[in-house]
Amino acid sequence: MNRLRENVEMSIGSIIRKLIKPQSRAYKNLQVLYRYFLSVKRTQKLKTLKFGVMLAEHCNLNCAGCGTYSPLAKEKFYDVAAFRNDCKRLSDLTGVKIDNISFAGGEPLLHPQITDFFDIARSLIFAGGGGGIDAEQWGVAC
């Protein structure tokens, strides 16, 4: 049975590599999500979905403690429409509501449309129960 699972997992990984360019942000995000689902016990059912999104690959800072190459990366932003579609697709695939979205990068605050990402995240989280905060608290936080 373990051998069959390994073959299926290898097949899924090779399919992902063929469909999406390995250098792309979508490929990196899928890898993280794929590893997470592999780590979840098969009997364990997801109740909520939490994930992070890279809004910008570059950064305008040069922090000493930074472990990424973002200051060297070229300016590249995540598309708002792709984010909306990806969130909907993740929710559809998992069958659970999105409870938490973290924005990362490079430096996510460099994205010229960051408020659009906040609006989408706000609508998704409140549609799924609000994650324990109300709209007034959200407005203060963002």
C-alpha positions in Angstrom: 0.0 0.0 0.0 2.9 2.4 0.8 4.4 1.7 -2.6 1.2 2.5 -4.3 1.0 5.8 -2.4 4.6 6.7 -3.3 3.8 6.0 -7.0 0.7 8.2 -6.9 2.5 11.0 -5.1 5.4 10.8 -7.7 2.9 10.9 -10.5 1.1 14.0 -9.1 4.5 15.7 -8.7 5.5 15.0 -12.3 2.1 16.2 -13.6 2.5 19.5 -11.7 6.0 19.9 -13.1 4.7 19.4 -16.7 1.7 21.8 -16.4 3.5 24.6 -14.6 6.9 26.1 -15.1 9.1 25.1 -12.2 10.5 28.7 -11.9 7.0 30.2 -11.5 5.5 31.5 -8.3 2.4 29.3 -8.9 4.7 26.2 -9.0 6.3 27.2 -5.7 2.9 27.8 -4.0 1.6 24.4 -5.3 4.7 22.7 -3.9 4.1 24.1 -0.5 0.4 23.2 -0.6 1.1 19.7 -1.9 3.7 19.0 0.9 1.1 20.2 3.4 -1.6 17.9 2.1 0.9 15.0 2.2 1.7 15.7 5.8 -1.9 15.7 6.9 -3.1 12.3 8.2 -5.4 10.7 5.7 -8.1 10.3 8.4 -7.8 13.9 9.5 -10.4 16.2 7.8 -9.5 19.8 7.2 -11.9 22.3 9.0 -10.4 25.5 7.7 -7.8 26.5 5.2 -4.8 28.7 6.0 -2.1 29.7 3.5 0.3 32.3 2.5 0.7 34.2 -0.8 3.7 35.9 -2.2 2.5 39.3 -3.5 5.8 40.6 -4.7 9.0 38.7 -5.3 11.3 41.7 -5.0 12.1 44.0 -2.1 13.5 47.5 -1.8 15.3 46.8 1.5 18.5 45.0 2.3 17.9 43.6 5.8 20.9 41.8 7.4 18.7 39.0 8.7 16.8 38.3 5.5 17.1 34.8 4.3 15.8 35.4 0.8 17.2 36.8 -2.4 14.3 39.3 -2.7 16.6 42.4 -2.9 18.2 40.9 -6.0 15.0 39.8 -7.6 13.4 41.7 -10.5 10.1 43.5 -9.9 7.3 41.0 -10.2 3.8 41.1 -8.8 1.1 38.5 -8.2 -2.0 39.2 -10.3 -5.2 40.1 -8.5 -7.5 38.1 -10.7 -5.2 35.0 -10.4 -5.4 35.4 -6.6 -9.2 35.6 -6.6 -9.4 32.5 -8.8 -6.7 30.6 -6.9 -8.5 31.2 -3.6 -11.8 30.0 -5.0 -10.2 27.0 -6.5 -8.5 26.0 -3.2 -11.7 26.4 -1.4 -13.5 24.2 -4.0 -10.8 21.6 -4.0 -10.6 21.2 -0.2 -14.3 21.7 0.5 -13.5 24.0 3.4 -13.7 27.8 4.0 -10.6 30.0 4.0 -9.9 31.2 7.5 -6.5 32.8 7.3 -4.4 34.3 4.5 -1.0 35.8 5.1 0.7 38.0 2.6 4.4 37.6 2.1 7.1 38.3 -0.4 9.8 40.0 -1.0 8.0 43.0 0.3 4.2 42.6 -0.1 3.5 46.3 0.7 5.2 47.2 -2.6 2.3 45.7 -4.6 0.4 48.7 -6.2 -2.9 46.8 -5.8 -2.4 45.6 -2.2 -5.8 47.0 -1.1 -7.5 44.8 -3.7 -5.9 41.8 -2.1 -7.1 43.0 1.3 -10.6 43.4 -0.1 -10.6 39.9 -1.6 -9.2 38.3 1.6 -11.7 40.2 3.7 -14.7 39.0 1.6 -13.4 35.4 1.7 -12.7 35.3 5.4 -16.0 36.9 6.4 -17.9 34.6 4.0 -16.4 31.6 5.9 -17.3 32.8 9.4 -15.0 35.7 9.9 -12.2 33.8 11.6 -13.3 35.2 14.9 -13.0 39.0 14.1 -15.7 41.4 13.1 -15.7 44.0 10.3 -14.8 46.8 12.6 -11.7 45.0 14.0 -10.7 44.1 10.4 -10.9 47.8 9.4 -8.6 48.7 12.3 -6.1 45.9 11.4 -6.0 46.8 7.7 
